[in-house]
Amino acid sequence: DGGITQSPKYLFRKEGQNVTLSCEQNLNHDAMYWYRQDPGQGLRLIYYSQIVNDFQKGDIAEGYSVSREKKESFPLTVTSAQKNPTAFYLCASSSPFGGLWDGYTFGSGTRLTVV
Amino acid sequence: AQTVTQSQPEMSVQEAETVTLSCTYDTSENNYYLFWYKQPPSRQMILVIRQEAYKQQNATENRFSVNFQKAAKSFSLKISDSQLGDTAMYFCAFMKQGFGNEKLTFGTGTRLTIIP
């Protein structure tokens, strides 16, 4: 079945470390997104990519980096510059082509905790 | 920039009753989509319903329906005959109409609890 796979489900990071969250999709979607979810703040956009080898900053990009070397993959690196990285991270993808368009397809998320 | 406001952080309702979740948005766009997403305790985001701004008819999906008031920039979700499985966070979201790969802007969510 087609979908989006995020790994790991839970991730623990020590202060000062960089960590990378994986997001892979087999939906042949052009666009991919990373959102951060905090209690009471909804989902906020970190980065998005509308095509391979191109990406744009979202609303809260500071302390994060991404790459889009393959259509299927959009990894997110949480750097040591991110002051408060503990959160739930959601990856999503979308494509305007191929019939009815229903917005985004979401992964199941990664819970990152700083220890 | 678009903003989406959900003014009800938490709501609860008895099973089988009807509940309405509120959402307002601010935009200068004329063509756009509006969505309601559900996030159950599993945290998987599930699309509940969507509305195209150019359509005057309110969208419905089984027990879920919306009241879309474009002039008032209001987009409420009504859940009829509520069920225990409806317990979840509900997010209202906005997307301007483009080529289908535009950004989604979310509200802060409403936590809905269905009481047995």
Contacts between the chains, C-beta under 8 A, distances in Angstrom:
chain1	res1	chain2	res2	distance
A	30	B	101	5.8
A	31	B	100	7.9
A	31	B	101	3.4
A	33	B	103	7.4
A	33	B	104	7.6
A	35	B	106	7.8
A	40	B	9	7.2
A	40	B	108	6.2
A	41	B	108	6.0
A	42	B	4	8.0
A	42	B	6	7.9
A	42	B	91	6.2
A	42	B	106	4.4
A	42	B	107	5.6
A	42	B	108	4.2
A	42	B	109	5.3
A	43	B	91	6.8
A	43	B	104	7.8
A	43	B	106	4.3
A	44	B	106	7.7
A	45	B	103	5.9
A	45	B	104	7.7
A	45	B	105	7.8
A	48	B	103	6.2
A	50	B	101	5.1
A	58	B	103	7.2
A	88	B	43	6.7
A	90	B	45	6.7
A	92	B	45	7.7
A	92	B	104	7.8
A	94	B	100	6.2
A	94	B	101	5.2
A	95	B	100	6.4
A	95	B	101	6.7
A	96	B	98	8.0
A	96	B	99	4.7
A	96	B	100	2.4
A	96	B	101	5.9
A	97	B	100	7.3
A	101	B	100	5.1
A	102	B	47	5.7
A	102	B	50	6.5
A	103	B	33	7.1
A	103	B	35	5.5
A	103	B	47	5.8
A	103	B	50	6.2
A	103	B	93	7.7
A	103	B	95	6.9
A	103	B	104	6.9
A	104	B	45	7.6
A	104	B	47	7.9
A	104	B	104	6.1
A	106	B	44	6.9
A	106	B	45	3.9
A	108	B	42	7.6
A	108	B	43	7.0
A	108	B	44	5.5
A	109	B	43	5.2
A	109	B	44	7.7
